[in-house]
Amino acid sequence: MNRQAFARSGRIALDVALICLAVGVIIQNRGLISQQARRGQTFGMTVGRRVHNLAGVGLDGAIKPVALPQSGQRLLIIGMSPGCPACRENQKGWAVLASGLKQRCDEWQVVWISRDPLAETKEYWGVLGGAPPGAMADPPYRTYAQLGLAIVPRTITVLSDGRVDRVWTGKLSPKTWEEAFSYFGLKIPDMPL
């Protein structure tokens, strides 16, 4: 075997090994996400955990606190990233969900928190025709860590005592959307989400 053939076979073997390693990491991560979800934990978010001092940068560039719900109210936090394909796939369902909650008086407050810089987030909302009320970006580390925004998309509900009641992580399947709409007491729309 000549040197060029030997070098080429070595590169092929290295490429195959790297591909196998990447596939193994992906499989392991999916397993960890499933395992954490079954335990009620989703990378930084545990049902029952209390959150406090949440904030983000409003689209006007000013730091804004996220008001925790008052007695009888609840908070829906949508954790997302403009560059996240699963977030973009959840966008339509989130918009329908937020619209349905808005019609239910003042029971629910909805906050959209992009983990990305303000400029990227504003561009994203501009492409979609405008930002929803409560849209924020670039949260301080305290908020980023409490909401586990290293993993997005996140759909999080918070009760009036600041306790996390429900967390959905990742792209929501039709079955999960059905579960979410049921949780919020809303009728799931006939259109695909």
C-alpha positions as CSV (number, residue, x, y, z in Angstrom):
1,M,0.0,0.0,0.0
2,N,1.5,3.4,-1.0
3,R,1.7,6.4,1.4
4,Q,-1.2,8.3,-0.3
5,A,-3.6,5.3,0.0
6,F,-2.6,4.8,3.6
7,A,-3.1,8.5,4.5
8,R,-6.5,8.5,2.7
9,S,-7.7,5.4,4.6
10,G,-6.5,7.0,7.8
11,R,-8.6,10.1,7.1
12,I,-11.6,8.0,6.3
13,A,-11.2,6.0,9.5
14,L,-10.9,9.3,11.5
15,D,-14.0,10.7,9.8
16,V,-16.0,7.6,10.5
17,A,-14.9,7.7,14.2
18,L,-15.9,11.3,14.5
19,I,-19.3,10.7,13.0
20,C,-19.8,7.7,15.4
21,L,-18.8,9.9,18.3
22,A,-21.2,12.7,17.2
23,V,-24.1,10.2,16.9
24,G,-23.3,8.8,20.3
25,V,-23.3,12.2,21.9
26,I,-26.7,13.1,20.3
27,I,-28.2,9.8,21.4
28,Q,-26.9,10.3,25.0
29,N,-28.2,13.9,25.1
30,R,-31.7,12.8,24.0
31,G,-31.6,10.1,26.6
32,L,-30.7,12.6,29.3
33,I,-33.4,15.0,28.3
34,S,-36.0,12.2,28.4
35,Q,-34.7,11.0,31.8
36,Q,-34.7,14.5,33.2
37,A,-38.2,15.2,31.9
38,R,-39.6,12.0,33.5
39,R,-38.2,13.2,36.9
40,G,-39.8,16.6,36.5
41,Q,-36.5,18.3,35.8
42,T,-35.4,19.8,32.6
43,F,-31.9,21.1,32.7
44,G,-32.0,23.8,35.4
45,M,-35.8,23.8,35.8
46,T,-37.5,21.7,38.4
47,V,-41.2,21.7,38.9
48,G,-41.8,23.1,42.4
49,R,-38.7,25.3,42.3
50,R,-39.2,29.0,43.1
51,V,-38.0,31.7,40.8
52,H,-37.3,35.3,41.7
53,N,-35.7,38.5,40.4
54,L,-36.2,37.6,36.8
55,A,-35.4,40.3,34.2
56,G,-34.6,40.8,30.5
57,V,-33.8,43.6,28.1
58,G,-37.0,45.1,26.7
59,L,-37.1,45.8,23.0
60,D,-36.5,49.5,23.9
61,G,-33.1,48.5,25.2
62,A,-33.9,49.0,28.9
63,I,-33.6,46.3,31.6
64,K,-37.1,45.3,32.7
65,P,-38.1,43.1,35.6
66,V,-40.5,40.2,35.1
67,A,-43.3,40.8,37.5
68,L,-44.2,37.6,39.3
69,P,-47.9,36.9,39.3
70,Q,-50.1,38.3,42.0
71,S,-52.6,36.2,43.9
72,G,-54.9,34.4,41.5
73,Q,-52.7,35.1,38.6
74,R,-50.2,32.9,36.7
75,L,-47.2,33.6,34.5
76,L,-46.3,31.8,31.2
77,I,-42.6,32.2,30.3
78,I,-41.7,31.3,26.7
79,G,-37.9,30.8,26.6
80,M,-36.6,30.9,23.1
81,S,-33.8,31.8,20.7
82,P,-34.2,33.3,17.2
83,G,-31.6,31.0,15.9
84,C,-33.2,27.8,17.3
85,P,-35.1,25.7,14.6
86,A,-37.3,24.0,17.3
87,C,-38.2,27.5,18.7
88,R,-39.3,28.6,15.2
89,E,-41.4,25.4,14.9
90,N,-43.1,26.1,18.2
91,Q,-43.7,29.8,17.3
92,K,-47.1,29.3,15.7
93,G,-48.4,27.2,18.7
94,W,-47.0,29.7,21.2
95,A,-48.7,32.6,19.4
96,V,-52.1,30.8,19.4
97,L,-51.6,29.9,23.1
98,A,-50.6,33.4,24.1
99,S,-53.6,34.8,22.2
100,G,-56.0,32.4,23.9
101,L,-54.6,33.3,27.3
102,K,-54.9,37.1,26.6
103,Q,-58.6,36.6,26.0
104,R,-59.0,35.2,29.5
105,C,-58.9,38.5,31.4
106,D,-55.9,39.1,33.6
107,E,-55.5,35.5,34.8
108,W,-52.3,35.0,32.7
109,Q,-49.3,37.2,32.0
110,V,-47.2,36.0,29.1
111,V,-43.5,36.9,28.8
112,W,-41.3,35.9,25.8
113,I,-37.6,35.8,26.8
114,S,-35.0,35.4,24.0
115,R,-31.7,34.2,25.4
116,D,-30.0,36.0,22.4
117,P,-28.8,39.6,22.0
118,L,-31.3,42.4,21.5
119,A,-30.4,43.1,17.9
120,E,-30.9,39.5,16.8
121,T,-34.2,39.3,18.7
122,K,-35.5,42.5,17.2
123,E,-34.7,41.3,13.7
124,Y,-36.5,38.0,14.4
125,W,-39.6,39.8,15.6
126,G,-39.4,42.2,12.7
127,V,-39.5,39.3,10.2
128,L,-42.6,37.9,12.0
129,G,-44.4,41.2,11.7
130,G,-43.8,42.6,15.2
131,A,-43.0,41.5,18.7
132,P,-45.7,40.3,21.1
133,P,-46.3,42.2,24.3
134,G,-43.8,41.1,27.0
135,A,-41.0,40.3,24.5
136,M,-37.5,40.6,26.0
137,A,-34.0,39.6,25.1
138,D,-30.5,39.1,26.5
139,P,-31.5,38.2,30.1
140,P,-29.1,38.7,33.0
141,Y,-27.2,35.5,34.0
142,R,-29.5,35.1,37.1
143,T,-32.6,34.8,34.9
144,Y,-30.7,32.7,32.3
145,A,-29.7,30.2,34.9
146,Q,-33.0,30.1,36.8
147,L,-34.9,29.4,33.7
148,G,-32.4,27.0,32.3
149,L,-32.1,28.9,29.0
150,A,-29.1,27.0,27.9
151,I,-31.7,24.6,26.6
152,V,-34.5,26.1,24.5
153,P,-37.3,26.1,23.6
154,R,-38.8,26.3,27.0
155,T,-42.5,26.7,28.0
156,I,-42.7,27.4,31.7
157,T,-45.6,28.2,34.0
158,V,-45.2,30.0,37.3
159,L,-47.8,30.3,40.1
160,S,-48.4,33.3,42.2
161,D,-46.0,32.2,44.9
162,G,-43.2,32.1,42.3
163,R,-43.2,28.3,42.1
164,V,-42.7,26.6,38.8
165,D,-45.8,24.5,38.0
166,R,-45.1,23.1,34.6
167,V,-42.1,22.9,32.2
168,W,-42.2,21.7,28.6
169,T,-38.8,21.6,26.9
170,G,-38.0,21.2,23.2
171,K,-40.2,21.1,20.1
172,L,-43.7,20.3,21.2
173,S,-45.4,17.3,19.5
174,P,-49.1,17.3,18.6
175,K,-49.7,15.2,21.7
176,T,-47.7,17.7,23.9
177,W,-49.6,20.7,22.4
178,E,-52.8,18.9,23.2
179,E,-51.6,18.4,26.8
180,A,-50.5,22.1,27.0
181,F,-53.8,23.5,25.7
182,S,-55.7,21.2,28.1
183,Y,-53.5,22.5,31.0
184,F,-54.4,26.1,30.2
185,G,-58.0,25.2,29.8
186,L,-58.0,26.2,26.1
187,K,-59.5,24.3,23.2
188,I,-56.7,23.2,20.8
189,P,-57.1,24.8,17.4
190,D,-58.1,22.7,14.4
191,M,-55.0,23.9,12.5
192,P,-51.7,22.1,12.8
193,L,-49.3,23.7,15.3
